Amino acid sequence: MAQAFIADRVVTPQGTRRAALLLEDGSSGAIRAVCEVGELPTDAEIIDFGPYALLPGLVDSHVHINQPGRTEWEGFATATRAAAAGGYTSLVDMPLNCLPETTTVAALEAKRDSAAGLCLVDWAAWGGAVAGNQADLLHLAQAGVAGFKCFLIYPGCDGFSMIDREQLESALPAIAESGLPLLVHAELAGPIDAATASLRNADWRKYATYLASRPDEAELEAIRLMIRLCRQVGFRLHIVHLATAQALQELQAARAEGLPISVETCPHYLHFAAEQIADGATLLKCAPPIRGRANREALWQGLRDGILDLVATDHSPCPPRMKRIEEGRFDQAWGGIASLSIALPVVWTGASMRGFTLQDIARWMSSAPAALAGLNELAGALEAGREATFVVFNPEAEFVVTPDRLHYRHAISPYMGETLRGVVEATYLRGEPVYQAGEFISGARGRELRLR
């Protein structure tokens, strides 16, 4: 007997309408057709979600899962649990903060072994481009990483080294040959070192001090460098977690040249503003930092103009002690914000009040990140031939962020106590629920997604 899912708002690449997802007979979980309700077979088993919206399962292309090696920060079991509760069905794991870092094929295989039997949703891996591993890059590509991540500045952990310009230029031919994207943490040390030197006697409990220590110019100089290298070598360049809106015009101009550049921002840059951050509020420390209100609105405009391609969480959890909440010193706290389970309502809260639609959400948080990671044949859209992997979303409902809604390993959040718009009612993976009405339904059905 065929199974079908109906909702008043089914978000597809062709638009949003009342429709049905008709599944293939059997247990494949594939969509046979996206059709009108009246076209369903008379004997179809129907699940009707009524006024809710069905969006393609969200894809987060910027997640720090930290396993193996630092599972006490976050691991595959807890990260994928939080993802399922947040409507995410595919995660792409960053190559740092785990031990060993994913900079060799052996480390990639260790990560695969550690993930086995733990994942509620699907996942893939980025590889790392670091000082000294240029010879490993093509091997990593052949072994199935989705692309490469590098830092132009000290990344905060010793095992994943930053890459200087000479090392980067040495690595780029292999990256270009692979055809995979290079994801760049775009900050340069020069402007940061100069700014920090001038703040030697400043009060590091003040958010203004931290913000001044990582100026816009650090991002701008790094992005200009990467645009020049992209122009010279022709590799696929992706700028992660863009915080400064001052770079938008130059990025737009570079893309108008035809350079293969994509850009992401994050929920926290779209939601918070520096003027609202209290002194000592180290839960809001991230790098690059959250900038001012006008900058936030310019990032929203960047999404509207298509300069920003996608929204990824940069879910970067840590044990609470590392956030130095009691001391409140921004220079000592770990930089990272965890948001996997609530990123969709965070973004929808801001998007809906600015006139964006669910179609925009599906593009920013599903199809575009899937395309970045080369997963667009496996995730990112509801259409015939794809898997019935989707999120059931109530766009009108509101809720208050409380610890029980977070589901990742350590229930701390700068969003705690906020009222957000939009509730994930259920998350389906290949036609089966993994999360529904606040409960996790099935076992570890997630798998690694790779095209090789």
Sequence and secondary structure as in RCSB ss.txt:
>XXXX:A:sequence
MAQAFIADRVVTPQGTRRAALLLEDGSSGAIRAVCEVGELPTDAEIIDFGPYALLPGLVDSHVHINQPGRTEWEG
FATATRAAAAGGYTSLVDMPLNCLPETTTVAALEAKRDSAAGLCLVDWAAWGGAVAGNQADLLHLAQAGVAGFKC
FLIYPGCDGFSMIDREQLESALPAIAESGLPLLVHAELAGPIDAATASLRNADWRKYATYLASRPDEAELEAIRL
MIRLCRQVGFRLHIVHLATAQALQELQAARAEGLPISVETCPHYLHFAAEQIADGATLLKCAPPIRGRANREALW
QGLRDGILDLVATDHSPCPPRMKRIEEGRFDQAWGGIASLSIALPVVWTGASMRGFTLQDIARWMSSAPAALAGL
NELAGALEAGREATFVVFNPEAEFVVTPDRLHYRHAISPYMGETLRGVVEATYLRGEPVYQAGEFISGARGRELR
LR
>XXXX:A:secstr
  EEEEEEEEEETTEEEEEEEEE SSSS BEEEEE GGGS TT EEEE TTSEEEE EEEEEE   TTT TTT  
HHHHHHHHHHTTEEEEEE SSSSSS SSSHHHHHHHHHHHTTT SSEEEE EE  TT GGGHHHHHHHT   EEE
ESS  SSTTS    HHHHHHHHHHHHHHT  EEEE   HHHHHHHHHTTTTS TTSHHHHHHHS HHHHHHHHHH
HHHHHHHH   EEE S   GGGHHHHHHHHHTT  EEEEE HHHHH  GGG  TT GGG  SS    HHHHHHHH
HHHHTTSS EE   B    GGGGTTTT  TTTS   B  TTTHHHHHHHHHHHTT  HHHHHIIIIIHHHHHTT 
TTTSS  STTSB  EEEEEEEEEEE  GGGT SSS   TTTT EEEEEEEEEEETTEEEEETTEE SS    B  
  
